[in-house]
């Protein structure tokens, strides 16, 4: 039985946690939730408490008990919207470490992939499972799924919820053959990356709806 550490937040992370809890092939040994948790999202911390799974109060991999001991290792670590850069020393502790990213890599690496896709008028979006490397969302691709979007109609929240649906589908379809799958290197010629410093460029796509974005902009302008 392989030992698993789960990092992240939200509805998909809770579903993934439930999947591991029910699996005869894996034992979920620890949860590292984003801390502080974001309001309005299902709480991974509360899930861990309810199911008596040890969790890290700081939300940092540095504070996983025993992780810095010589010989400490993890069979599998899974990141689902984890909000911290995962450092190389932790990656090396893992036999395998994967991320579920709400974007069609190599496009939309970094933060706010859904927001940027709609800002750029994309007609297709996707979710990617990939190996985690010391870079940002640039690890070899394990699996991907794509779906249509309509920037004239779709709000960020619409596409985000679609990412949760298709991300869950992708996770369930990928896990049975995860250890036999040979990840494929990303095509760097198509790579596109956005960081937090680019946030101001999102305009009406800054938040879950265009109405919310306009309201927050007006609030900023009046202060």
Secondary structure, DSSP 8 states (H G I E B T S, - for coil): -EEEEEEE-HHHHHHHHHHHHH-SSEEEEEEEE-SS--TTS--HHHHHHHTT--B-TT--GGGSTTTTSTT--EEEEEEES--S---HHHHHHEEEEEEEESS-TTTTEES-HHHHHHHTT-SEEEEEEEE--SSSS-S-EEEEEEEE--TTT--HHHHHHHHHHHHHHHHHHHHTTTTT---B---GGG--EE-GGGGGGGGGGSSSSHHHHHHHHHHHHT-
